[in-house]
Amino acid sequence: MKPQTESVLDLFRAAGAYLEGHFLLTSGLHSGAYLQCALVLQHPRAAESLGRLLAQELRKQAAEPVALVASPALGGLIIGHEVARALGARFIFTERDAVTKKMSLRRGFTVSPGETAVVVEDVITTGGSTQDVVDVLNAAGANVLAAGSIIDRSGGRAEVGVPRAALATLQVAAHSPGECPLCASGIPVVKPGSRPA
């Protein structure tokens, strides 16, 4: 593992945020490992430090200065805000409609045509939420330059339509519920994230 990956994971371990068991992920997949970013990001110094590091990585991906950082609520809010602070950019977030499940800008947030943007998330597994935010920004006329996350659980395979950066890239097994070996073993599944199961 890269030294940066190991130092980020050490931060998660120290905060009790690297969990092992049987977890239902936001993507609907099941996994034996879960990274609870909120337990790390509850500490402002850690959040600020991770935000600065991720901003540095995103600058390497973005071909021009970033005017806007957007994140999906709820998991991306704190890290997105810290990345925006480090970049000197504006911060907004998208929310998923409870009925349609579609991501959208609300609360009066707007995007100017051509505004340069990056999307920031806490953890990427499939890239679905990040892709949803990229799509919302593109539809509003933004120029989405890159996307970033603290943790990439996909091993670098998630595609979101723009270049990506992550502070730690892991290969963590995730299974559909019908093919989950933990379910087959009778181990109860837990939903630790921000969205209800």
Backbone as CSV, one residue per row, in Angstrom:
resi,resn,N_x,N_y,N_z,CA_x,CA_y,CA_z,C_x,C_y,C_z
1,MET,0.829,-1.194,0.000,0.000,0.000,0.000,0.868,1.251,0.000
2,LYS,0.361,2.312,-0.654,1.067,3.589,-0.645,1.110,4.130,0.783
3,PRO,2.162,4.888,1.141,2.232,5.468,2.483,1.011,6.322,2.816
4,GLN,0.505,7.098,1.842,-0.681,7.924,2.105,-1.882,7.051,2.429
5,THR,-2.064,5.946,1.676,-3.171,5.035,1.945,-3.077,4.500,3.363
6,GLU,-1.889,4.070,3.757,-1.720,3.500,5.096,-1.959,4.541,6.181
7,SER,-1.515,5.789,5.975,-1.737,6.820,6.995,-3.218,7.174,7.106
8,VAL,-3.941,7.169,5.980,-5.387,7.431,6.024,-6.093,6.290,6.754
9,LEU,-5.723,5.055,6.446,-6.347,3.914,7.127,-6.008,3.889,8.617
10,ASP,-4.795,4.318,8.977,-4.438,4.420,10.400,-5.355,5.405,11.112
11,LEU,-5.682,6.509,10.446,-6.604,7.501,11.006,-7.978,6.864,11.242
12,PHE,-8.437,6.048,10.294,-9.722,5.360,10.438,-9.674,4.354,11.583
13,ARG,-8.606,3.595,11.663,-8.473,2.601,12.744,-8.464,3.281,14.108
14,ALA,-7.722,4.376,14.228,-7.620,5.093,15.502,-8.973,5.644,15.949
15,ALA,-9.814,6.002,14.997,-11.145,6.548,15.312,-12.194,5.446,15.480
16,GLY,-11.789,4.184,15.320,-12.765,3.091,15.380,-13.697,3.101,14.184
17,ALA,-13.213,3.617,13.053,-14.052,3.805,11.874,-13.842,2.756,10.799
18,TYR,-12.912,1.828,11.007,-12.711,0.712,10.071,-13.387,-0.489,10.721
19,LEU,-14.607,-0.788,10.284,-15.439,-1.806,10.923,-15.402,-3.111,10.147
20,GLU,-15.481,-4.214,10.860,-15.560,-5.535,10.240,-16.808,-6.244,10.740
21,GLY,-17.496,-6.946,9.847,-18.737,-7.639,10.177,-19.478,-7.996,8.900
22,HIS,-20.775,-7.672,8.840,-21.618,-7.927,7.667,-22.480,-6.693,7.475
23,PHE,-22.190,-5.934,6.416,-22.789,-4.619,6.257,-23.540,-4.475,4.943
24,LEU,-24.674,-3.772,5.004,-25.432,-3.376,3.825,-24.937,-1.993,3.427
25,LEU,-24.329,-1.883,2.251,-23.801,-0.617,1.766,-24.892,0.208,1.098
26,THR,-24.650,1.491,0.940,-25.599,2.384,0.265,-25.929,1.880,-1.132
27,SER,-24.955,1.253,-1.785,-25.144,0.728,-3.138,-26.110,-0.458,-3.180
28,GLY,-26.457,-1.026,-2.002,-27.290,-2.223,-1.952,-26.470,-3.499,-1.860
29,LEU,-25.157,-3.380,-2.046,-24.273,-4.538,-1.942,-23.966,-4.851,-0.479
30,HIS,-23.491,-6.059,-0.228,-23.098,-6.479,1.117,-21.577,-6.598,1.172
31,SER,-20.996,-6.301,2.337,-19.546,-6.372,2.495,-19.186,-6.751,3.922
32,GLY,-18.007,-7.331,4.073,-17.488,-7.684,5.393,-16.699,-6.557,6.031
33,ALA,-16.517,-5.454,5.323,-15.780,-4.306,5.855,-16.545,-3.027,5.555
34,TYR,-16.484,-2.083,6.486,-17.181,-0.809,6.323,-16.308,0.302,6.885
35,LEU,-16.183,1.375,6.140,-15.422,2.535,6.596,-16.411,3.643,6.947
36,GLN,-16.554,3.908,8.237,-17.523,4.889,8.728,-16.841,6.255,8.814
37,CYS,-16.854,6.981,7.698,-16.149,8.257,7.615,-16.603,9.263,8.664
38,ALA,-17.863,9.226,9.040,-18.372,10.194,10.016,-17.605,10.132,11.332
39,LEU,-17.120,8.949,11.702,-16.361,8.827,12.952,-15.006,9.528,12.863
40,VAL,-14.459,9.643,11.671,-13.214,10.381,11.467,-13.520,11.869,11.298
41,LEU,-14.519,12.183,10.468,-14.816,13.568,10.119,-15.468,14.353,11.257
42,GLN,-15.863,13.669,12.335,-16.417,14.389,13.491,-15.338,15.240,14.172
43,HIS,-14.080,14.969,13.853,-12.961,15.716,14.420,-12.512,16.765,13.402
44,PRO,-12.758,18.055,13.679,-12.462,19.098,12.690,-11.030,19.091,12.162
45,ARG,-10.061,18.816,13.007,-8.672,18.806,12.510,-8.459,17.697,11.490
46,ALA,-9.025,16.530,11.759,-8.901,15.416,10.810,-9.618,15.757,9.508
47,ALA,-10.821,16.342,9.607,-11.582,16.709,8.413,-10.823,17.740,7.586
48,GLU,-10.256,18.732,8.249,-9.507,19.763,7.539,-8.280,19.167,6.851
49,SER,-7.569,18.296,7.545,-6.375,17.663,6.983,-6.721,16.810,5.765
50,LEU,-7.762,15.982,5.886,-8.185,15.144,4.756,-8.660,16.006,3.590
51,GLY,-9.356,17.096,3.889,-9.816,18.007,2.843,-8.659,18.633,2.087
52,ARG,-7.610,19.049,2.812,-6.434,19.620,2.149,-5.752,18.587,1.264
53,LEU,-5.600,17.349,1.787,-4.954,16.289,1.002,-5.742,15.975,-0.265
54,LEU,-7.073,15.873,-0.128,-7.893,15.560,-1.298,-7.898,16.712,-2.291
55,ALA,-7.879,17.940,-1.805,-7.792,19.097,-2.702,-6.500,19.052,-3.518
56,GLN,-5.395,18.670,-2.884,-4.123,18.544,-3.610,-4.235,17.507,-4.726
57,GLU,-4.860,16.372,-4.417,-5.014,15.318,-5.428,-5.932,15.778,-6.564
58,LEU,-6.986,16.504,-6.232,-7.922,16.976,-7.264,-7.281,18.041,-8.160
59,ARG,-6.413,18.869,-7.588,-5.703,19.855,-8.421,-4.895,19.162,-9.513
60,LYS,-4.362,17.983,-9.218,-3.593,17.228,-10.204,-4.482,16.714,-11.336
61,GLN,-5.768,16.474,-11.046,-6.709,15.956,-12.041,-7.381,17.056,-12.854
62,ALA,-7.560,18.227,-12.248,-8.304,19.316,-12.890,-7.371,20.145,-13.768
63,ALA,-7.772,20.375,-15.002,-6.953,21.114,-15.963,-7.026,22.623,-15.761
64,GLU,-7.952,23.084,-14.942,-8.101,24.516,-14.693,-8.584,24.739,-13.265
65,PRO,-8.572,25.986,-12.781,-9.003,26.247,-11.403,-10.458,25.821,-11.170
66,VAL,-10.712,25.355,-9.962,-12.040,24.865,-9.580,-12.821,25.985,-8.904
67,ALA,-14.023,26.275,-9.412,-14.873,27.314,-8.834,-15.908,26.741,-7.876
68,LEU,-16.239,25.455,-8.039,-17.356,24.861,-7.313,-17.022,23.432,-6.913
69,VAL,-17.348,23.091,-5.668,-17.289,21.707,-5.191,-18.707,21.300,-4.865
70,ALA,-19.127,20.130,-5.356,-20.460,19.607,-5.068,-20.331,18.199,-4.506
71,SER,-21.187,17.891,-3.545,-21.178,16.574,-2.905,-22.590,16.051,-2.775
72,PRO,-22.740,14.722,-2.740,-24.044,14.159,-2.434,-24.275,14.177,-0.925
73,ALA,-25.478,14.579,-0.524,-25.819,14.495,0.899,-26.100,13.034,1.214
74,LEU,-25.747,12.561,2.236,-25.251,13.172,3.441,-23.754,12.922,3.615
75,GLY,-23.277,11.800,3.118,-21.904,11.400,3.376,-20.841,12.353,2.881
76,GLY,-21.089,13.057,1.784,-20.064,13.919,1.217,-20.016,15.326,1.772
77,LEU,-20.944,15.682,2.666,-21.056,17.078,3.088,-19.809,17.623,3.770
78,ILE,-19.312,16.940,4.786,-18.195,17.494,5.547,-16.929,17.522,4.709
79,ILE,-16.595,16.411,4.065,-15.362,16.381,3.282,-15.466,17.315,2.075
80,GLY,-16.629,17.415,1.468,-16.805,18.349,0.351,-16.571,19.785,0.777
81,HIS,-17.112,20.149,1.926,-16.928,21.496,2.446,-15.455,21.778,2.716
82,GLU,-14.742,20.806,3.278,-13.320,21.000,3.577,-12.480,21.078,2.300
83,VAL,-12.830,20.308,1.285,-12.124,20.403,0.008,-12.378,21.780,-0.607
84,ALA,-13.621,22.248,-0.556,-13.942,23.574,-1.093,-13.145,24.656,-0.368
85,ARG,-13.037,24.535,0.942,-12.247,25.511,1.706,-10.791,25.517,1.225
86,ALA,-10.221,24.311,1.071,-8.822,24.199,0.640,-8.606,24.728,-0.775
87,LEU,-9.623,24.590,-1.628,-9.516,25.063,-3.008,-9.914,26.533,-3.163
88,GLY,-10.487,27.123,-2.117,-10.998,28.481,-2.220,-12.213,28.552,-3.132
89,ALA,-13.025,27.479,-3.119,-14.178,27.364,-4.015,-15.490,27.436,-3.230
90,ARG,-16.555,27.602,-3.956,-17.908,27.561,-3.399,-18.305,26.103,-3.195
91,PHE,-19.171,25.827,-2.198,-19.616,24.460,-1.931,-21.135,24.370,-1.975
92,ILE,-21.637,23.343,-2.690,-23.067,23.041,-2.703,-23.235,21.523,-2.579
93,PHE,-24.470,21.095,-2.366,-24.705,19.657,-2.301,-26.026,19.293,-2.968
94,THR,-26.095,18.042,-3.374,-27.316,17.502,-3.957,-28.007,16.621,-2.926
95,GLU,-29.304,16.409,-3.138,-30.082,15.546,-2.257,-30.910,14.589,-3.098
96,ARG,-31.109,13.395,-2.576,-31.887,12.377,-3.269,-33.352,12.493,-2.850
97,ASP,-34.259,12.587,-3.813,-35.688,12.649,-3.537,-36.152,11.326,-2.946
98,ALA,-36.911,11.386,-1.867,-37.357,10.177,-1.170,-38.273,9.313,-2.033
99,VAL,-39.006,9.928,-2.944,-39.956,9.177,-3.771,-39.309,8.703,-5.070
100,THR,-38.724,9.643,-5.818,-38.185,9.291,-7.142,-36.783,8.696,-7.072
101,LYS,-36.098,8.918,-5.947,-34.702,8.456,-5.749,-33.725,9.190,-6.657
102,LYS,-34.183,10.259,-7.324,-33.322,11.049,-8.201,-32.585,12.111,-7.386
103,MET,-31.332,12.345,-7.750,-30.516,13.365,-7.115,-30.821,14.706,-7.769
104,SER,-30.879,15.774,-6.950,-31.132,17.101,-7.516,-30.553,18.175,-6.604
105,LEU,-30.414,19.377,-7.186,-30.038,20.555,-6.415,-31.304,21.132,-5.805
106,ARG,-31.252,21.459,-4.530,-32.380,22.073,-3.837,-31.848,23.242,-3.014
107,ARG,-32.639,23.760,-2.112,-32.238,24.811,-1.164,-31.734,26.083,-1.856
108,GLY,-32.143,26.292,-3.100,-31.743,27.490,-3.830,-30.380,27.399,-4.488
109,PHE,-29.711,26.230,-4.422,-28.405,26.077,-5.068,-28.570,26.129,-6.584
110,THR,-27.677,26.863,-7.228,-27.661,26.943,-8.689,-26.228,26.788,-9.190
111,VAL,-26.119,26.495,-10.468,-24.831,26.349,-11.130,-24.863,27.224,-12.374
112,SER,-23.786,27.955,-12.600,-23.705,28.792,-13.797,-23.180,27.974,-14.969
113,PRO,-23.698,28.202,-16.173,-23.173,27.494,-17.346,-21.658,27.712,-17.475
114,GLY,-20.926,26.625,-17.652,-19.480,26.692,-17.798,-18.703,26.750,-16.495
115,GLU,-19.398,26.840,-15.367,-18.713,26.900,-14.073,-17.909,25.616,-13.854
116,THR,-16.637,25.762,-13.508,-15.780,24.599,-13.297,-16.071,23.973,-11.946
117,ALA,-16.185,22.643,-11.936,-16.619,21.960,-10.724,-15.888,20.643,-10.528
118,VAL,-15.817,20.210,-9.275,-15.406,18.853,-8.925,-16.470,18.282,-7.998
119,VAL,-16.584,16.965,-8.005,-17.529,16.262,-7.134,-16.719,15.536,-6.067
120,VAL,-17.133,15.679,-4.812,-16.407,15.071,-3.700,-17.355,14.224,-2.862
121,GLU,-16.909,13.007,-2.564,-17.679,12.018,-1.803,-16.777,11.479,-0.696
122,ASP,-17.363,10.889,0.340,-16.540,10.292,1.381,-15.981,8.946,0.928
123,VAL,-16.863,8.037,0.476,-16.450,6.706,0.035,-17.110,6.396,-1.302
124,ILE,-16.332,5.846,-2.228,-16.887,5.352,-3.492,-16.807,3.835,-3.475
125,THR,-17.945,3.185,-3.762,-17.960,1.729,-3.921,-18.237,1.395,-5.388
126,THR,-19.409,1.798,-5.876,-19.738,1.575,-7.285,-19.585,2.859,-8.102
127,GLY,-19.576,4.008,-7.430,-19.521,5.302,-8.112,-20.890,5.862,-8.436
128,GLY,-21.956,5.168,-8.030,-23.311,5.585,-8.385,-23.697,6.968,-7.906
129,SER,-23.470,7.272,-6.637,-23.839,8.596,-6.114,-22.997,9.690,-6.754
130,THR,-21.710,9.432,-6.919,-20.842,10.418,-7.558,-21.297,10.666,-8.993
131,GLN,-21.611,9.591,-9.723,-22.097,9.739,-11.104,-23.385,10.546,-11.136
132,ASP,-24.282,10.314,-10.166,-25.526,11.086,-10.107,-25.245,12.582,-9.968
133,VAL,-24.271,12.950,-9.122,-23.944,14.366,-8.935,-23.295,14.926,-10.203
134,VAL,-22.401,14.169,-10.813,-21.800,14.594,-12.087,-22.905,14.868,-13.105
135,ASP,-23.881,13.981,-13.191,-24.984,14.145,-14.141,-25.804,15.397,-13.847
136,VAL,-26.101,15.656,-12.561,-26.859,16.858,-12.177,-26.094,18.114,-12.587
137,LEU,-24.794,18.137,-12.316,-23.987,19.312,-12.663,-23.893,19.495,-14.175
138,ASN,-23.678,18.396,-14.897,-23.622,18.485,-16.362,-24.931,19.017,-16.929
139,ALA,-26.058,18.531,-16.404,-27.368,18.983,-16.882,-27.581,20.472,-16.624
140,ALA,-26.942,20.986,-15.558,-27.061,22.410,-15.229,-26.055,23.262,-16.000
141,GLY,-25.191,22.620,-16.815,-24.250,23.354,-17.647,-22.866,23.527,-17.066
142,ALA,-22.583,22.897,-15.927,-21.248,23.006,-15.328,-20.231,22.244,-16.164
143,ASN,-18.969,22.581,-15.966,-17.848,21.877,-16.582,-17.212,21.043,-15.466
144,VAL,-17.603,19.782,-15.361,-17.109,18.918,-14.277,-15.722,18.409,-14.669
145,LEU,-14.734,18.796,-13.876,-13.331,18.506,-14.186,-12.855,17.174,-13.619
146,ALA,-13.363,16.802,-12.436,-12.862,15.602,-11.760,-13.786,15.259,-10.607
147,ALA,-13.526,14.102,-10.013,-14.239,13.666,-8.816,-13.228,13.085,-7.847
148,GLY,-13.539,13.165,-6.558,-12.620,12.632,-5.561,-13.345,12.073,-4.362
149,SER,-12.637,11.218,-3.634,-13.175,10.632,-2.411,-12.038,10.372,-1.433
150,ILE,-12.389,10.261,-0.174,-11.390,9.870,0.815,-10.989,8.428,0.534
151,ILE,-11.998,7.562,0.403,-11.781,6.131,0.211,-12.397,5.685,-1.109
152,ASP,-11.665,4.886,-1.853,-12.175,4.219,-3.058,-12.172,2.725,-2.764
153,ARG,-13.363,2.163,-2.533,-13.494,0.731,-2.231,-13.487,-0.126,-3.496
154,SER,-13.494,0.502,-4.662,-13.636,-0.253,-5.909,-12.312,-0.772,-6.446
155,GLY,-11.211,-0.461,-5.772,-9.911,-0.831,-6.307,-9.529,-0.003,-7.522
156,GLY,-10.176,1.156,-7.695,-9.894,2.031,-8.828,-10.755,1.757,-10.047
157,ARG,-11.709,0.841,-9.942,-12.507,0.438,-11.102,-13.770,1.260,-11.330
158,ALA,-14.270,1.962,-10.328,-15.519,2.719,-10.491,-15.343,3.803,-11.555
159,GLU,-16.294,3.884,-12.470,-16.285,4.887,-13.537,-17.382,5.916,-13.267
160,VAL,-17.015,7.199,-13.338,-17.996,8.254,-13.100,-17.995,9.298,-14.219
161,GLY,-17.306,9.012,-15.315,-17.328,9.903,-16.468,-16.317,11.030,-16.446
162,VAL,-15.569,11.180,-15.350,-14.522,12.196,-15.242,-13.338,11.559,-14.511
163,PRO,-12.145,12.159,-14.604,-11.006,11.626,-13.859,-11.300,11.619,-12.353
164,ARG,-10.730,10.635,-11.656,-10.985,10.506,-10.209,-9.691,10.484,-9.421
165,ALA,-9.800,10.919,-8.154,-8.700,10.844,-7.202,-9.257,10.301,-5.893
166,ALA,-8.422,9.583,-5.147,-8.806,9.088,-3.822,-7.577,9.100,-2.935
167,LEU,-7.800,9.325,-1.639,-6.684,9.305,-0.699,-6.258,7.887,-0.369
168,ALA,-7.200,6.948,-0.418,-6.884,5.539,-0.171,-7.734,4.692,-1.109
169,THR,-7.073,3.822,-1.859,-7.766,2.919,-2.775,-7.623,1.506,-2.255
170,LEU,-8.768,0.859,-2.038,-8.797,-0.483,-1.471,-9.537,-1.426,-2.400
171,GLN,-9.211,-2.681,-2.292,-9.971,-3.719,-2.973,-10.749,-4.451,-1.882
172,VAL,-11.986,-4.036,-1.664,-12.823,-4.615,-0.623,-13.961,-5.363,-1.301
173,ALA,-14.088,-6.638,-1.007,-15.134,-7.447,-1.641,-16.522,-6.924,-1.280
174,ALA,-17.375,-6.854,-2.286,-18.778,-6.487,-2.093,-19.607,-7.439,-2.950
175,HIS,-20.727,-7.901,-2.410,-21.533,-8.929,-3.068,-22.990,-8.494,-3.158
176,SER,-23.667,-8.952,-4.205,-25.114,-8.758,-4.254,-25.705,-9.638,-3.149
177,PRO,-26.845,-9.249,-2.576,-27.421,-10.021,-1.474,-27.616,-11.503,-1.808
178,GLY,-27.977,-11.817,-3.049,-28.203,-13.203,-3.434,-26.945,-14.042,-3.537
179,GLU,-25.795,-13.381,-3.633,-24.523,-14.090,-3.764,-23.591,-13.839,-2.584
180,CYS,-24.113,-13.297,-1.494,-23.295,-12.903,-0.349,-22.947,-14.116,0.523
181,PRO,-21.653,-14.417,0.684,-21.262,-15.541,1.528,-21.585,-15.311,3.003
182,LEU,-21.654,-14.052,3.437,-21.996,-13.750,4.826,-23.471,-14.050,5.086
183,CYS,-24.321,-13.739,4.104,-25.749,-14.094,4.218,-25.896,-15.616,4.255
184,ALA,-25.160,-16.293,3.369,-25.228,-17.756,3.309,-24.784,-18.388,4.621
185,SER,-23.893,-17.703,5.346,-23.422,-18.210,6.637,-24.374,-17.867,7.777
186,GLY,-25.433,-17.099,7.471,-26.415,-16.758,8.493,-26.021,-15.594,9.383
187,ILE,-25.005,-14.831,8.984,-24.566,-13.678,9.792,-25.518,-12.509,9.510
188,PRO,-26.136,-11.934,10.552,-27.081,-10.829,10.341,-26.390,-9.627,9.693
189,VAL,-27.131,-8.986,8.797,-26.612,-7.809,8.101,-26.962,-6.545,8.890
190,VAL,-26.037,-5.573,8.886,-26.205,-4.304,9.596,-26.116,-3.183,8.568
191,LYS,-26.950,-2.140,8.711,-26.903,-0.962,7.840,-26.328,0.196,8.636
192,PRO,-24.988,0.439,8.552,-24.387,1.475,9.382,-24.387,2.874,8.790
193,GLY,-24.719,3.055,7.536,-24.562,4.344,6.872,-25.657,5.330,7.196
194,SER,-25.735,6.383,6.374,-26.651,7.488,6.632,-28.049,7.265,6.075
195,ARG,-28.181,6.392,5.082,-29.497,6.148,4.486,-30.148,4.929,5.103
196,PRO,-31.450,4.987,5.377,-32.119,3.808,5.916,-32.117,2.653,4.914
197,ALA,-32.172,1.448,5.425,-32.183,0.256,4.545,-33.496,0.177,3.807
